[in-house]
Amino acid sequence: MKNSVFSNYKVFTGNSHPELAEEIASIMGKPLGKATVNKFSDGEISVNLWETVRGTDCYIVQSTCDPVNDNLMELLIMIDAMKRASAGRINAIIPYYGYARQDRKAKARDPITAKLVADLLVAAGADRVVTMDLHAAQIQGYFDIPVDHLVGMPILSKYFVAKGLEDVVIVSPDHGSVTRARNMAQPLNAPIAIVDKRRPEPNKSEIMNIIGDIEGKNCILIDDMIDTAGTITNAANAIKEMGAKSVSAAATHAILSGPAIERIKNSAIEEVVLLNTVPIPQEKMLSNMKILSVAPLFAEAMVRIYTNDSVSKLFD
């Protein structure tokens, strides 16, 4: 990419995923902006910008993943620092948007944290948010600023198309991921199946039955994230018991909290394909994991935003 295009454009990062930010900046042919994000001795976050941002299009790459509260505060304080330094336009690049699962009142007196975080970002001074595979697409409507919602599915489907698998079935681990499964099935010319499950309490899931033909098929389970891995491993084991030839899993966000790694190890899943929207520590890497990069997609989207071109055409 031509450097001259980005003469008034800077990419910054907090501490959540500097590797991804470096990769995005490298693709764009720009060094990362000079900034340090540290902590004072009492635990408060300290942000220093070491170069001018006056009149500049600023892009802050920061996933709000674990430690979610620290990463969120880093992002808010960086936005505030840039606003007070007269930045031209402040774009929050949030590959993984934390707190998205509390997007409605499921029971009395529940908070709606997805909306609260949206309000915080707007109040801090963000002019635009760019994110990927929100837990619920309607979260875009919680913002009073433009939101570019990128989709990780084309990256995952391209990988599986290249593998040349036959007799493929795309499996949704619950009713909420049916649209995602359908979108994944299209480029693979594959049918879909649905795991009908009941969740008795948070982070626990129970398999009910499977809607669709999976016997003797190469099944690919698809979800927006793998957190504690209960949903995806229970689904994989049930599918295998019902006669599937092989079971793979694919997801955008690799949260992998609590017993996730142990569950994946002991499950029927032969391969796990994940995107690098959040950093995956070495101790959580398994031999059957394949990590694909979202950096080229984010870099292209950021170019299009800067040059006022269409972002949606990336997915046409």
C-alpha positions in Angstrom: 0.0 0.0 0.0 1.2 3.5 -0.8 2.5 5.4 2.2 1.4 8.7 0.7 -2.3 7.7 1.1 -1.8 7.6 4.9 0.0 10.9 5.4 -2.6 12.0 7.9 -3.4 8.7 9.5 -2.0 6.9 12.6 -2.5 3.5 14.2 -2.1 3.1 17.9 -2.5 0.2 20.3 -3.1 -0.5 24.0 -1.9 -3.6 25.8 -4.7 -6.0 24.8 -3.3 -7.3 21.5 -0.2 -5.4 20.3 0.8 -8.3 18.0 -2.4 -7.8 15.9 -1.9 -4.0 15.9 1.7 -4.5 14.6 0.5 -6.8 11.9 -2.3 -4.4 10.8 0.2 -1.5 10.7 2.8 -3.5 8.8 0.2 -4.4 6.1 -0.5 -0.7 5.8 3.1 0.2 5.6 3.0 2.4 8.7 4.8 2.1 12.0 2.6 2.0 15.1 2.0 5.4 16.7 4.2 6.3 19.6 2.3 5.8 22.8 2.8 4.1 26.1 0.0 2.6 28.3 1.2 1.8 31.8 -0.1 1.7 35.4 0.5 4.1 38.3 1.6 2.4 41.5 -2.0 2.5 42.8 -3.2 0.5 39.7 -4.7 3.5 37.8 -4.0 3.5 34.1 -1.5 6.0 32.6 -1.6 6.9 28.9 1.1 9.0 27.2 1.0 10.0 23.5 4.5 10.8 22.3 3.6 12.3 18.9 1.1 14.9 17.7 -2.4 13.7 16.7 -3.8 17.1 15.9 -6.2 16.9 12.9 -5.2 13.3 12.4 -7.3 10.2 11.7 -6.5 8.0 14.7 -7.2 4.3 14.9 -6.8 2.6 18.3 -6.6 -1.2 18.0 -7.8 -2.7 21.3 -9.8 -5.9 22.0 -11.7 -5.7 25.2 -10.7 -9.3 26.2 -9.3 -10.6 29.5 -8.4 -8.6 31.6 -11.5 -7.0 30.2 -11.9 -4.1 32.6 -8.2 -3.0 32.2 -8.4 -3.2 28.5 -11.7 -1.3 28.3 -10.3 1.5 30.6 -7.1 1.7 28.5 -9.3 2.2 25.4 -11.5 4.8 27.0 -8.5 6.8 28.4 -6.7 6.6 25.0 -9.8 8.0 23.3 -10.0 10.8 25.9 -6.3 11.6 25.5 -6.7 11.9 21.7 -9.9 13.9 21.9 -8.2 16.4 24.2 -5.2 16.5 21.8 -7.5 17.7 19.0 -7.4 14.4 16.9 -9.3 14.8 13.7 -11.3 11.5 13.9 -11.0 8.8 16.6 -11.8 5.3 15.4 -12.0 2.5 18.0 -10.9 -0.8 16.4 -12.3 -3.5 18.7 -11.8 -6.9 17.1 -13.5 -8.5 20.1 -16.2 -6.5 21.9 -16.4 -7.6 25.5 -19.6 -7.5 27.6 -21.6 -8.2 24.4 -23.4 -11.2 25.9 -25.4 -9.1 28.2 -27.4 -7.5 25.4 -30.9 -7.6 26.9 -32.7 -8.1 30.2 -33.1 -11.9 30.4 -34.6 -11.7 33.8 -35.7 -9.0 36.3 -33.0 -6.5 37.4 -30.4 -7.6 34.8 -28.0 -4.9 33.5 -27.5 -4.4 29.7 -23.7 -4.1 29.7 -23.4 -4.2 25.9 -25.3 -0.8 25.8 -23.4 0.5 28.8 -20.0 -0.1 27.1 -21.4 1.5 23.9 -22.4 4.6 25.9 -19.0 4.8 27.5 -17.2 4.7 24.2 -19.4 7.5 22.8 -19.0 9.6 25.9 -15.2 9.2 25.9 -15.2 10.7 22.4 -15.0 7.8 19.8 -16.2 8.9 16.4 -16.5 5.4 14.9 -16.3 1.8 16.1 -15.0 -1.1 13.9 -15.6 -4.6 15.4 -16.0 -8.2 14.3 -18.7 -10.8 14.8 -20.7 -9.2 17.6 -22.5 -11.7 19.8 -25.7 -10.2 18.6 -25.8 -8.0 15.5 -28.4 -5.6 16.9 -25.7 -4.3 19.3 -24.7 -2.0 16.4 -27.9 -0.1 17.2 -26.7 0.7 20.8 -24.3 3.2 19.4 -25.1 6.8 18.4 -22.0 6.8 16.1 -21.2 4.8 12.9 -20.3 1.1 13.5 -18.6 -1.0 10.9 -19.4 -4.7 11.7 -16.9 -7.0 10.0 -17.5 -10.7 9.5 -15.0 -13.4 10.2 -16.9 -16.1 8.3 -15.3 -15.6 4.9 -11.8 -16.2 6.4 -13.0 -19.4 8.0 -14.9 -20.7 5.0 -12.0 -19.9 2.7 -9.8 -22.2 4.9 -12.3 -25.1 4.7 -12.9 -24.7 1.0 -9.1 -25.0 0.4 -9.1 -28.2 2.4 -11.3 -29.8 -0.2 -13.4 -31.8 2.2 -16.3 -33.9 0.9 -19.6 -34.8 2.5 -19.5 -31.6 4.6 -22.2 -30.6 7.0 -22.1 -27.2 8.8 -23.5 -27.6 12.3 -24.9 -24.8 14.5 -24.3 -25.6 18.2 -27.5 -23.8 19.1 -30.4 -22.0 17.6 -28.6 -18.6 17.9 -25.9 -19.6 15.4 -28.2 -20.9 12.6 -27.7 -17.8 10.4 -24.0 -18.0 11.0 -24.0 -21.7 9.9 -26.1 -20.9 6.8 -23.6 -18.2 5.8 -20.7 -20.6 6.3 -22.5 -23.4 4.3 -23.0 -21.3 1.2 -19.5 -21.1 -0.1 -19.0 -24.8 0.8 -22.2 -25.9 -0.9 -23.0 -27.8 2.2 -26.2 -28.5 4.1 -26.7 -27.4 7.8 -27.6 -29.2 11.0 -28.7 -27.8 14.3 -27.9 -29.0 17.8 -31.0 -28.4 20.0 -29.8 -27.8 23.5 -31.1 -26.5 26.8 -28.9 -24.4 29.0 -29.9 -24.9 32.7 -27.6 -22.1 34.0 -24.8 -19.8 32.7 -21.7 -21.5 31.3 -23.4 -24.9 31.4 -25.2 -26.6 28.5 -27.0 -29.8 28.0 -27.4 -31.5 24.6 -31.0 -32.4 23.6 -31.0 -33.7 20.0 -29.7 -33.0 16.5 -31.8 -31.7 13.6 -30.3 -32.8 10.3 -28.4 -35.6 8.8 -24.9 -35.9 10.1 -24.2 -39.7 9.9 -21.0 -40.5 7.9 -20.4 -36.7 7.3 -17.5 -34.4 7.9 -19.1 -32.0 10.4 -17.9 -28.4 11.1 -19.3 -26.8 14.2 -19.4 -23.0 13.9 -19.9 -20.4 16.6 -19.0 -16.7 17.2 -16.8 -17.6 20.2 -15.4 -20.4 22.3 -15.5 -19.4 25.9 -15.6 -22.3 28.4 -16.1 -24.6 25.4 -19.0 -26.5 27.0 -21.4 -25.8 24.2 -19.0 -26.7 21.4 -17.5 -29.8 23.0 -20.9 -31.2 24.1 -22.2 -30.7 20.6 -19.1 -32.4 19.1 -19.3 -35.4 21.4 -23.1 -35.8 20.6 -22.5 -35.5 16.8 -19.7 -38.1 17.0 -21.8 -40.5 19.0 -24.6 -40.1 16.3 -22.2 -41.4 13.6 -20.4 -38.3 12.2 -17.2 -39.3 10.3 -15.2 -36.3 11.7 -15.8 -33.2 13.8 -14.1 -29.9 13.4 -14.9 -26.6 15.2 -14.5 -23.0 14.0 -15.0 -19.8 15.8 -14.1 -16.1 15.5 -13.2 -15.3 19.1 -10.9 -17.7 21.1 -11.8 -16.6 24.7 -10.8 -20.1 26.1 -11.6 -19.4 29.7 -11.8 -21.8 32.7 -11.9 -25.5 31.7 -12.0 -24.8 27.9 -8.6 -26.3 27.0 -9.2 -29.4 29.0 -12.6 -29.9 27.5 -11.3 -29.5 23.9 -8.5 -31.9 24.6 -10.9 -34.6 25.9 -13.6 -34.0 23.2 -14.3 -35.5 19.8 -13.0 -32.4 18.0 -10.2 -33.2 15.6 -9.3 -29.6 14.6 -10.2 -26.2 16.0 -9.9 -23.2 13.6 -9.8 -19.8 15.3 -9.3 -16.2 14.4 -6.7 -14.0 16.2 -9.2 -11.3 17.4 -7.8 -11.9 20.9 -4.3 -13.1 21.9 -4.0 -16.8 22.6 -1.3 -17.5 25.2 1.2 -20.3 24.4 0.0 -22.4 27.3 -3.5 -22.5 25.7 -2.3 -23.5 22.3 -3.1 -27.1 21.3 -1.5 -29.2 18.5 -4.9 -29.4 16.7 -5.5 -25.6 16.7 -5.2 -23.5 13.6 -5.1 -19.7 14.0 -6.0 -17.5 11.1 -5.3 -13.8 11.0 -7.9 -11.0 10.8 -5.2 -8.3 10.2 -5.6 -8.1 6.4 -9.3 -7.7 6.7 -9.1 -5.0 9.4 -6.3 -3.2 7.4 -8.4 -3.1 4.3 -11.5 -1.9 6.2 -9.4 0.9 7.8 -8.1 2.0 4.4 -11.6 2.1 3.1 -12.8 4.1 6.1 -9.9 6.6 5.7 -10.5 7.0 1.9 -14.4 7.1 2.4 -14.9 3.9 0.3 -17.5 1.3 1.0 -16.6 -1.3 3.7 -19.6 -3.5 2.9 -18.1 -4.3 -0.6 -15.5 -6.4 1.3 -18.2 -9.0 1.8 -20.1 -8.8 -1.5 
